[in-house]
């Protein structure tokens, strides 16, 4: 899971697929995370199934809102992670920078 605030790339607290993550040799000592940070928090709610009559009716449901619990948990995790990031030399600027590859560069051949 990932969860660094807008100060470092704007990544909200959510599960991130490994295909979008590049492993590095950088180590960050993190304190214990809150007990409420579990896999169940990241599970999506099941969408209700539609019967034939409802299938052709326009969808009038609103977009899902972020719960107050998740907002509070994001702030709690940020308060733990940000000081740990600040302790590692140059990690702040590394996380703020945009990662790009140019022609002939391969991430599996790079050393981070």
Buried (B, 14 or more C-beta within 10 A) or exposed (E): EBBBBEEBEEEEBEEEEEEEEEEEEEEEEEEEBEEEBEEEBEEEEEEEEEEEEEEEEEEEEEEEEEEEEBEEBBEBBBEBBBEEBEEBEEBBEBBEEEEEEEEEEEEEEEEE
